Amino acid sequence: MAEVRPLPRRRRLTARGLVERRRNLPRVDATRMRAGTDQCFGTEDRVDEGDNV
């Protein structure tokens, strides 16, 4: 038996609220992340910035 209840609504964030939330996120090392994804998925089908898609 389970009870189904609606999730509480989140209030909409202002631009200032979004900026504040972003400040608490960890930094991402893009080079390290790219190397990890290349190692996992390969580079054959990768779309680079210079590719016109």
N, C-alpha and C positions, 0 to 999 in steps of 0.2 A: 504494500500500500504506500502511496506517495501523495504528498500534497503539492499542488501546483500553485505558485504565487507569482505575481508579476515582479520583475526586478525593480528595485528603487530607481527612479529617474535621476540621472546626473544633471546637475545644472550646467548650462553652457558656459564655457570659459571665454573670457575676454582675451584680447591680444596680449595684454599684460600678464594674464594668468598663464597663457601658453608659453610666454617667454620665461616666466618663473619656473614652470614645470621643466622646460628644456635645460635650464641651468643645473638641475639635479641629475641629469642623465650622464652616464659615463662617456668619456671621449672614445671615438672610434678611430683606430689606425687603419686608414683605407688601404695602404700598401699591404699590410699584413692580412687584412681581410681578403683582398684580391688574390694574394698568393694562396691562401687557404681554399678559396673557391676554385681557383685554377687547378690546384692539386686534386680536389675532389671531383670536379666536373670536366676538366680539360679546357683547352683554349680554342679548339677548332671552330666552334660555332659562336664564339663570343662576339658581341657587337661592341665596337670601340667608339669613342667619341667622334672620330673622323668618318665613320661609316654613315652613309645616307640610307636610312631605312624607310 
